[in-house]
Amino acid sequence: MSLSHTAAEYMLSDALLPDPSGSRAKGLRLELPSDRLLKFISVGLPLFLVSLAFAREFSAGSQISCFSPTNFTGKQSAYVDTACWESLVHHSLDAEGRAVTKSLWALKVFPYLLLVVAVLMYLPYLLWRYVAAPTLHSDLLFIIDELDKSYNRSVRLVQHMRKVQQASAEPERFWEEYERARRERYFEFPLLERYLACKQHAHSLVFIYILRNLLLLLFLAATCLCLVFLHLNIFFQDEFSCSIKTGLLQAEPHIPPLIPCKLAAFSIFQLISLSVGSVYVLLIPVVIYNALQLGQWDKGLLSVYEMLPAFDLLSRKMLTCPVNDLNVILLFLRANISELTSFSRLNAVSALREATANKQDIDTVVDFMTLLAGLETAKPKHQ
């Protein structure tokens, strides 16, 4: 056996991918990096600010300070603070001298409103996790496994071709049979290709992904509008006139009709609302960008696997409208590229093919490995 054939045998034996040592099911990412960042910010930010608001409330004690009359005792002043904080109603007079009341109750429930916002922001991710993620998980496991197997099948095919060529007494006859097998597509393993083609006609994953982004966009916009409404109507007034002449105190003559009060944590609420609103406004373009990713194909990953004889989804022009489940799967395959062992090897072969001077002789990975095996001297050139 010649030295070149011996070297090629070792090269092809090393080209086979080893079986995965652990389960791929635990390492698959079922969220895109941008979606994970959106979840972390949109859900974590209000929860973090709510914890600060509650910490401020527990540490500072009373959230309101009222200017009670000088003849009030300490207990009476404490009662005024408690009653005004419970009511949070501003009493004033309009231009015609009529009594007007305005409720400031939203200031009291604002921390709980942020909790509701955090729950709403988490709902789209729950929808994706329990409705779409199980199907996506099984699709990714099957496709990643089949892509790696297709690579190994191609390497084993080259090993077999090399043995047949060495045992063949008529090299020209061998290459005629090879070209005929290429034309009649005997080298194909159509299960993966047909499965991916089938995913082009399915729309369940893409529907849920778009719905998830639309819900997130709706909740972000609704939260921003709600904060704008609170700022325009409530979050500009840190002082108000409180009336405690209700119930048993209504007939007491020594109690003034209105008592001025000031909100102690008013600036904290303003800062929290401005922080949440500004961050959510910045997140809206990110959500729109995530949805627009489905408007174009990620052809980089597929083009690398075009080198396999079992895979020619691009060359047969099977890619149509990108808004389908296959495009969603390609996005998540890109996010799980570390689990796809064959991609890095084929990517290196693809780069070498681009640098080859005579590219017409390297159509697939079978051609490339045939050249490595030392059979190029007997292979006729394409006309």
Secondary structure, DSSP 8 states (H G I E B T S, - for coil): --HHHHHHHHHHHHHS----SS-GGGT---S-HHHHHHHHHHHHHHHHHHHHHHHHHHHH--SEEE---TT--HHHHHHHHHHHHHH-EEEEE-TTS-EEEEE-THHHHHHHHHHHHHHHHHHHHHHIIIIIHHHHHHHHHHHHHHHHHHHHHHHHHHHHHHHHHHH-S-HHHHHHHHHHHHHTTTT--HHHHHHHHHHTT--HHHHHHHHHHHHHHHHHHHHHHHHHHHHHHTTT--EEEE----GGGTT-TTS-S-EEEEETTHHHHHHHHHHHHHHHHHHHHHHHHHHHGGGS--HHHHHHHTTSTT--TTTTT----S-SHHHHHHHHHHHTGGG-HHHHHHHHHHHHHHH-S-GGG--SHHHHHHHHTT-TTTS----
